[in-house]
Amino acid sequence: MKPIQYQIGIDTFQRLEANCSKEEILAFCKGNIDKYNWRKKGSDLEDFKKIIDYANFAIKQLKK
């Protein structure tokens, strides 16, 4: 289940697809993957899940 802040309004990935070019989306995904990779440890499981989500979304964009 998504945290409450992600349950309201449009999904982040939907927002990106509606407002950004492929290049912008890929840059956003790379930046977030890097952020979650280097974040202060303590929530590793959630960080790895987010890394996978952003990587999968980037792959989806590359396949378009």
Secondary structure as UniProt FT lines:
FT   HELIX           4..6
FT   HELIX           12..19
FT   HELIX           22..38
FT   HELIX           44..62
//
